[in-house]
Amino acid sequence: PFFGRSFDPESPANEAGYIDATAGTYREIRGLIGRGYQRRWDAKAQVPYLVADQGSRLWSYDDAQSLGLKVEFARRRSLGGVMIWEITQDLVDGEHTLLPAVLERLR
């Protein structure tokens, strides 16, 4: 995905069975790094996530590093390809920022 989801694991809404989630494009999410959020890496899932400097809000998303690993996974298992949703959500100043990482690994 060229988007991510944000949620607050400590939200009272979670106790009621409702997850307080928000969607954001990759270009929006990458703009949060160093501006109230710190990037972390989940070694088991092989994906980045953002942690709020204040509060408990988290962002789950993919970046060039995690997408490259996913493409490699597909190649090693001869899966025949990958899917991207939604391809324009990585555009910054008219240029793709994630798509090149995917294409580089597919070649």
C-alpha positions in Angstrom: 0.0 0.0 0.0 1.1 3.6 -0.7 -0.9 4.7 2.3 -1.0 4.0 6.0 -3.3 3.9 9.0 -3.1 5.8 12.3 -4.7 4.7 15.5 -4.4 5.3 19.2 -4.0 2.0 21.1 -5.0 3.7 24.3 -8.2 5.3 23.0 -11.3 4.5 25.1 -13.1 3.8 21.8 -11.0 0.6 21.5 -12.7 -0.8 24.7 -16.1 -0.4 22.9 -14.9 -2.5 20.0 -14.3 0.5 17.8 -10.8 1.3 16.5 -10.2 5.0 16.2 -8.3 4.8 12.9 -7.3 7.4 10.3 -5.9 6.8 6.8 -3.1 8.9 5.3 -1.1 8.9 2.1 2.5 8.0 2.1 3.4 11.6 1.2 1.5 12.8 4.2 2.9 10.2 6.6 6.6 10.8 5.5 6.0 14.5 6.3 5.4 13.5 10.0 8.8 12.1 10.6 10.7 14.5 12.8 7.6 16.7 13.2 5.9 15.1 16.2 6.7 11.5 15.2 9.7 9.2 15.3 10.2 6.4 12.8 10.7 2.9 14.3 11.3 -0.5 12.6 9.4 -3.7 13.5 12.1 -6.4 12.8 9.6 -9.3 12.8 7.1 -7.7 10.4 9.9 -5.9 8.5 8.0 -2.7 8.3 8.4 0.9 9.7 5.9 2.6 12.0 5.7 6.0 13.5 5.3 6.7 17.2 4.1 10.1 18.5 6.5 12.2 20.5 3.5 13.0 22.8 0.6 10.7 23.4 0.2 7.2 22.1 -0.8 7.6 18.5 0.9 5.2 16.0 1.1 5.1 12.2 1.5 1.8 10.4 2.7 2.2 6.8 5.2 0.9 4.2 8.3 2.8 2.9 10.9 2.1 0.2 12.8 -0.3 2.5 9.8 -2.4 3.5 8.3 -2.5 -0.1 11.7 -3.6 -1.4 11.6 -6.5 1.1 8.1 -7.4 0.0 9.0 -7.5 -3.7 12.0 -9.7 -2.9 9.7 -12.0 -1.0 7.4 -12.3 -4.0 10.4 -12.9 -6.4 11.9 -15.6 -4.2 8.6 -17.4 -4.2 7.9 -16.9 -7.9 4.6 -15.2 -7.2 4.5 -13.5 -10.6 4.0 -9.9 -9.5 2.9 -7.5 -6.9 -0.1 -5.1 -6.5 0.0 -1.5 -5.4 -2.9 0.4 -3.9 -3.2 3.3 -4.6 -0.4 4.2 -7.0 -0.7 8.0 -6.8 -0.4 8.3 -3.0 3.4 8.5 -3.1 3.6 11.5 -5.4 5.6 14.4 -4.1 6.0 17.3 -6.5 4.7 15.1 -9.4 7.4 12.4 -8.8 6.8 8.9 -7.4 8.8 8.3 -4.2 7.9 4.6 -3.6 7.3 3.2 -7.1 11.0 3.3 -8.1 11.9 1.0 -5.1 9.3 -1.5 -6.3 10.4 -1.3 -10.0 14.1 -1.6 -9.1 13.5 -4.8 -7.3 11.2 -6.2 -10.0 13.9 -5.8 -12.7 
